[in-house]
Amino acid sequence: MQADPPPPTEFRITVVGVGADGWPGVPERLRRIVLDADVVLGGHRHLAMLPERPGQRRAAWPSPLREGLPALLDSLAPDGATTVALASGDPFVSGIGTTLVDLLGAGAVRVEPAVSSVALARARMGWPAERCAVVSLVGRDPRLVLRQLAPGHRVLVLSSDGGTPAAVAALLADAGYGASRMTVLGDLGAGSSSDAGSDPDAAPGSDPDPQARSESRLTATADDWLSAPPGPVPALHVLALELVGPPGYGLTAGLPDEAFEHDGQLTKRDLRASALARMAPSPGEHLWDVGAGAGSVGIEWMRAHPTCTATAVESHPERAARIGRNAGRLGVPGLAVVTGRAPDALAGLPSPDAVFVGGGATRPGVLDTCLWALRPGGRLVVHGVTLETEQLLADAYRRHGGELTRVAVESTAPIGTFTGWAPARTVTQWFLTS
């Protein structure tokens, strides 16, 4: 992953949150900050709502944002200009505030938030913060919602556009959650609530006067949304989900094997749980799943926390494609899949906090590359079922230490008219903390 260009030195920026009621809803103190600034940055919608200010430079966000933002900010720094950015609601709720802090550091960014759309949505639905989840689909894959599936669970979805509810409805219906209740809360904070949707006569992509808009609410089950949508969806909305469906898979390690599409190359449930318990996924950490097969270990790693990331390395193109399908269906479409053979395929990958080697450990250079790449405190788990791999792991254990375990699992199977135990292949597991 290529690092962002260095931020401009001594640059400061104030980010002002704007509610759906637009400029009239901005407090007088913040209006003065905006109008007195030399430069104002923002989306076209936000810039268009400002009153005229002679001599003030106004610039829209670049597209793509993350790649173009450093150059835009750098062009402002030499002037020593006072700079303000406009954002929707709370700039730290999937907003520009997060991106600016990533680029400039917290000390260079001052944020003046408005009430967030999430807070307004919770208030309209009567949902306490601790009893619902928030998922952002702004510029993201809608399949992220599938990680949240559980009967009775409440989810607030930050929608990308007016097509998000239909996309989510299709995913829920396909997963057996078609009876889930979906509520579109439109233009939150714009005015009094009504049952009407957005103006059906408005031109596509137009931005009506915020004062002319009002809050709206549309409600239907996912199944009903697909068969008979309840009305036009405002571009600015939050989607509230009350999930109804079969028991979910849960977020702890050890999903049933049938949760994954596979051709037999799968780290089985009990061994997968054992490996993940040792690798201990923590928020923000990255995993290499080497010889990934069906991708089950990387998928479960990412399901452990929304900020966990993983790269699955698989040499067979068909299996690599299968990993992508499994990841999307289980709610972690962001799993990176590299089609190639280790160790060559590991070059240039983000440094891992943990590595799982489920296949190919005997290939020259694989273990050494993984050990060398681990960050301090990183964890390595290697599985082997052949004598050759077992000998390799025994030697690695003698040289590096760690924990060497043999795992034998038996499950019941028919023996004629009776039932007996059928042993699976015994697996040797080497675990090491760097």
C-alpha positions in Angstrom: 0.0 0.0 0.0 1.5 3.3 -1.1 1.9 5.9 1.7 0.2 9.3 1.4 2.4 12.2 0.5 3.7 14.1 3.5 1.3 16.8 4.8 2.1 20.5 4.5 4.0 21.9 7.4 2.4 24.2 10.0 -1.0 23.9 8.3 -4.2 24.3 10.3 -7.7 23.8 9.3 -11.1 24.2 11.0 -13.9 21.8 10.0 -17.4 23.1 10.5 -20.3 20.6 10.6 -23.5 21.6 8.8 -26.8 20.1 9.4 -29.5 19.2 6.9 -31.1 22.6 7.6 -28.1 24.2 5.8 -26.6 27.6 6.4 -29.5 28.9 8.4 -28.8 26.2 11.0 -25.2 27.2 11.5 -24.7 29.1 14.8 -23.6 32.7 14.4 -20.2 32.0 16.0 -19.4 29.4 13.4 -20.8 31.6 10.5 -18.2 34.2 11.4 -15.4 31.6 11.3 -16.6 30.5 7.8 -17.1 34.0 6.4 -13.8 35.3 7.8 -11.7 32.5 6.4 -9.4 33.1 3.5 -10.2 29.7 2.0 -13.3 27.5 2.3 -13.3 23.9 1.2 -16.3 21.6 0.8 -18.6 19.7 -1.4 -20.5 21.5 -4.2 -23.7 21.3 -2.1 -22.1 23.0 0.9 -20.3 25.7 -1.0 -23.5 26.6 -3.0 -25.4 27.4 0.2 -22.9 30.0 1.4 -23.6 33.8 1.0 -21.3 35.7 -1.3 -18.0 36.7 0.2 -15.7 38.9 -2.1 -12.1 37.8 -2.2 -12.7 34.4 -0.5 -11.3 31.4 -2.3 -13.7 28.4 -2.4 -12.6 25.0 -3.6 -14.5 21.8 -4.0 -13.1 18.5 -2.8 -11.0 16.7 -5.4 -12.1 13.3 -6.8 -10.9 10.8 -5.9 -10.7 12.5 -2.5 -8.0 10.6 -0.6 -5.6 10.7 -3.5 -6.2 14.4 -4.5 -6.5 15.9 -1.0 -2.7 16.2 -0.2 -2.0 18.3 -3.3 -5.0 20.6 -2.6 -3.9 21.2 1.0 -0.3 21.7 -0.1 -1.4 24.4 -2.5 -3.0 26.3 0.4 -0.1 26.1 2.9 2.4 28.6 1.4 -0.1 31.5 1.7 -0.6 31.1 5.4 -4.3 31.4 4.6 -6.9 30.6 7.3 -8.8 27.6 6.0 -12.2 26.2 6.8 -13.7 23.0 5.6 -17.5 22.3 5.5 -18.8 18.9 6.3 -22.2 17.2 6.9 -23.2 16.8 10.6 -20.4 15.4 12.7 -17.2 15.3 10.5 -15.9 12.4 12.6 -18.8 10.1 11.7 -17.5 8.6 8.4 -16.6 12.1 7.4 -13.8 14.4 6.2 -12.6 15.0 9.7 -11.2 11.5 9.9 -9.4 11.8 6.6 -7.9 15.2 7.5 -6.6 13.9 10.9 -5.1 10.9 9.1 -3.2 13.3 6.7 -2.3 16.2 9.0 -2.5 14.9 12.5 -5.0 15.7 15.3 -3.1 18.9 16.3 -3.7 20.4 12.9 -7.4 19.9 12.7 -10.0 21.6 14.8 -13.5 20.2 14.4 -16.8 22.0 15.2 -19.4 19.3 14.8 -23.1 19.6 14.2 -25.5 17.0 15.5 -24.7 13.8 13.6 -27.1 12.0 11.4 -26.5 8.9 13.6 -27.6 10.8 16.7 -30.7 12.1 14.9 -31.6 8.7 13.6 -31.3 7.1 17.0 -33.5 9.9 18.4 -36.2 9.4 15.7 -36.2 5.6 16.1 -36.0 5.7 20.0 -32.9 3.5 20.0 -30.2 3.8 22.7 -26.7 4.1 21.4 -25.6 1.0 23.2 -28.3 -1.1 21.6 -27.6 -0.6 18.0 -24.7 -0.9 15.5 -23.6 1.7 12.9 -22.4 0.6 9.5 -21.2 3.1 6.9 -21.8 2.2 3.2 -20.7 5.6 2.0 -18.4 4.6 -0.9 -18.3 1.0 0.5 -19.5 -2.4 -0.5 -23.2 -3.0 0.7 -22.2 -6.5 1.7 -20.7 -5.1 4.9 -24.2 -5.2 6.3 -24.1 -9.1 6.2 -21.6 -9.2 9.1 -24.3 -7.8 11.3 -26.9 -10.5 10.7 -28.6 -11.6 13.9 -32.3 -11.8 14.8 -33.4 -8.9 16.9 -30.3 -6.8 16.0 -30.7 -3.1 15.2 -28.4 -1.5 12.7 -28.1 2.1 11.4 -26.8 2.2 7.9 -25.1 5.4 6.6 -26.3 5.2 3.0 -24.2 6.0 -0.1 -27.2 7.2 -2.2 -30.8 6.7 -3.0 -30.1 3.2 -4.3 -28.7 1.9 -1.0 -32.0 0.7 0.5 -32.8 -1.5 -2.5 -29.3 -3.0 -2.5 -29.6 -3.8 1.2 -33.1 -5.2 0.8 -31.8 -7.6 -1.8 -28.9 -8.8 0.4 -31.2 -9.3 3.4 -33.8 -11.2 1.4 -31.1 -13.5 -0.1 -29.8 -14.2 3.4 -33.2 -15.2 4.7 -33.8 -11.9 6.4 -36.6 -10.7 4.1 -38.9 -10.0 7.0 -36.6 -7.4 8.4 -38.1 -4.0 8.9 -36.3 -1.2 7.0 -36.9 2.5 7.7 -35.5 5.3 5.6 -35.1 8.5 7.6 -34.7 11.2 5.0 -33.1 14.7 5.4 -32.7 14.4 9.1 -32.6 17.8 10.8 -34.0 19.6 7.8 -37.4 20.3 9.3 -40.5 18.7 10.8 -41.1 15.0 10.0 -43.7 14.0 7.4 -44.7 10.9 5.5 -43.8 12.4 2.2 -40.7 11.5 0.4 -38.4 13.9 -1.6 -39.8 16.1 -4.3 -40.7 13.7 -7.2 -40.4 16.6 -9.7 -36.9 17.5 -8.7 -34.3 17.0 -11.4 -31.8 14.1 -10.8 -28.8 15.3 -8.9 -30.4 18.7 -8.0 -30.0 20.2 -4.6 -33.1 21.9 -3.4 -33.1 24.7 -0.9 -32.5 23.0 2.5 -35.2 25.2 4.1 -37.7 23.8 1.5 -36.9 20.2 2.5 -38.4 18.4 5.5 -37.7 15.1 7.2 -39.3 12.1 5.8 -39.9 8.5 6.7 -40.4 5.4 4.6 -40.9 1.9 6.1 -41.3 -1.6 4.6 -39.9 -5.1 5.1 -37.0 -6.0 2.9 -39.2 -8.4 0.9 -41.9 -5.7 0.4 -39.2 -3.2 -0.6 -38.2 -5.4 -3.5 -41.7 -6.1 -4.7 -43.3 -2.7 -4.1 -40.9 0.1 -2.9 -42.8 2.4 -0.6 -41.8 5.6 -2.3 -38.9 7.7 -3.7 -35.8 7.7 -1.5 -34.1 11.0 -0.6 -30.4 11.1 -1.5 -29.6 12.2 2.0 -30.9 9.6 4.5 -30.0 7.0 7.2 -31.4 3.5 6.8 -32.5 1.9 10.1 -32.7 -2.0 10.1 -34.6 -4.2 12.6 -33.3 -7.6 11.6 -35.6 -10.6 11.5 -34.3 -14.0 10.4 -32.6 -17.2 11.3 -29.8 -17.4 13.9 -26.6 -15.7 12.7 -23.2 -17.1 12.6 -21.9 -15.0 15.4 -18.5 -13.3 15.6 -16.5 -15.8 17.6 -14.0 -18.1 15.9 -15.2 -21.4 14.5 -17.9 -21.0 12.0 -19.4 -24.2 10.7 -17.6 -25.6 7.7 -20.8 -25.4 5.6 -20.7 -21.6 6.0 -17.9 -21.7 3.3 -18.0 -22.7 -0.3 -15.0 -25.0 -0.8 -13.5 -27.9 -2.7 -12.1 -29.6 0.3 -9.2 -27.2 0.8 -10.6 -25.8 4.0 -9.1 -25.3 7.5 -11.8 -27.2 9.5 -13.8 -25.6 12.2 -12.0 -26.9 15.3 -8.6 -26.3 13.9 -9.6 -22.9 12.7 -10.9 -21.9 16.1 -7.6 -23.2 17.7 -5.5 -21.1 15.2 -7.5 -17.9 15.7 -7.5 -18.2 19.4 -3.7 -18.2 19.3 -3.4 -15.4 16.7 -5.9 -13.3 18.8 -7.3 -10.8 16.3 -7.4 -7.3 17.8 -8.8 -4.0 16.4 -6.9 -2.5 13.6 -4.5 -5.5 13.1 -3.6 -7.1 9.7 -3.4 -10.9 8.9 -1.7 -12.8 6.2 -3.6 -16.0 5.3 -1.0 -17.9 3.3 -2.2 -20.9 1.3 -5.7 -19.7 2.0 -7.8 -22.4 0.3 -11.4 -21.2 1.0 -10.2 -18.1 2.9 -11.9 -19.2 6.1 -9.1 -18.0 8.5 -8.8 -14.6 6.9 -12.6 -14.2 6.8 -13.0 -15.1 10.5 -10.2 -12.8 11.4 -12.0 -9.9 9.7 -15.3 -10.8 11.3 -13.8 -10.4 14.7 -13.8 -6.6 14.5 -14.7 -4.1 11.7 -11.2 -2.6 11.7 -9.4 -6.0 11.3 -7.9 -6.4 7.8 -6.5 -9.4 6.0 -4.7 -10.5 2.8 -5.5 -14.1 1.6 -2.7 -15.5 -0.7 -3.8 -18.4 -2.9 -2.0 -19.8 -5.9 -5.1 -21.4 -7.6 -7.2 -18.8 -9.5 -10.4 -20.8 -9.0 -9.9 -21.0 -5.3 -8.9 -17.3 -5.2 -12.2 -16.4 -6.8 -14.0 -18.6 -4.3 -12.4 -16.7 -1.4 -13.8 -13.5 -2.7 -17.3 -15.0 -2.9 -17.0 -16.4 0.7 -15.8 -13.1 2.0 -18.7 -11.1 0.5 -21.3 -13.5 1.6 -20.0 -13.4 5.2 -19.9 -9.7 5.4 -16.2 -8.9 4.9 -15.9 -8.0 1.2 -12.8 -5.9 1.9 -10.7 -9.1 2.3 -7.8 -8.6 -0.1 -7.1 -11.7 -2.3 -3.7 -12.1 -4.0 -3.5 -14.9 -6.6 0.1 -16.2 -6.4 2.4 -18.5 -4.7 4.3 -17.7 -1.5 7.0 -16.5 -0.8 7.1 -14.4 -4.0 3.4 -13.4 -3.7 4.1 -11.9 -0.2 6.4 -9.2 -1.5 5.0 -5.7 -1.0 2.1 -6.7 1.2 1.2 -4.6 4.2 3.2 -5.8 7.3 1.3 -8.4 9.2 0.4 -8.5 12.9 -0.3 -12.2 12.5 0.3 -14.9 9.9 -1.4 -18.2 9.3 0.2 -20.7 7.0 -2.4 -23.3 6.1 -0.5 -24.7 3.1 2.8 -24.5 1.4 5.0 -24.3 4.5 7.6 -26.6 3.0 8.1 -24.4 0.0 11.6 -22.8 0.3 11.6 -19.4 1.9 7.9 -19.3 3.1 8.5 -19.6 6.8 11.6 -17.4 6.8 9.7 -14.7 4.9 6.7 -14.8 7.3 8.9 -14.7 10.4 10.9 -11.8 9.0 7.7 -9.8 8.0 6.0 -10.1 11.4 5.7 -6.9 13.4 7.0 -6.8 17.0 4.6 -8.9 19.1 3.2 -10.6 16.0 1.8 -14.1 16.1 2.5 -17.0 13.6 0.5 -20.2 13.3 1.5 -22.9 10.9 -0.5 -26.1 10.3 1.0 -29.3 8.8 -0.5 -32.7 8.0 2.4 -34.4 6.2 5.6 -35.9 7.7 7.7 -33.4 5.7 5.8 -30.4 7.2 5.9 -32.0 10.6 9.7 -32.3 10.4 10.0 -28.7 9.3 7.9 -27.5 12.2 9.8 -29.6 14.7 13.0 -28.0 13.5 11.5 -24.5 13.6 10.4 -25.2 17.2 13.9 -26.3 18.2 15.4 -23.1 16.6 12.8 -20.5 17.6 10.8 -21.9 20.4 7.1 -21.3 20.7 4.4 -23.9 21.1 4.2 -27.2 19.2 0.9 -29.1 19.4 -0.7 -32.1 17.7 -4.4 -31.7 17.3 -6.6 -34.8 16.7 -10.3 -34.5 16.1 -12.9 -37.3 15.9 -16.5 -37.0 14.9 -19.3 -39.5 14.8 -20.1 -41.5 11.7 -22.3 -44.5 10.8 -20.8 -48.0 11.2 -23.4 -50.1 9.6 -26.5 -49.7 11.7 -24.4 -48.3 14.6 -22.5 -45.1 15.2 -18.8 -44.8 15.9 -15.9 -42.3 15.9 -14.2 -41.3 12.6 -10.8 -39.6 13.1 -9.7 -36.8 10.9 -6.1 -36.3 9.9 -4.0 -35.3 12.9 -2.6 -31.8 12.4 0.7 -30.5 13.8 0.4 -26.8 14.9 3.3 -24.5 15.5 2.6 -21.3 17.3 5.2 -18.5 17.8 5.0 -15.0 19.2 7.7 -12.7 17.8 
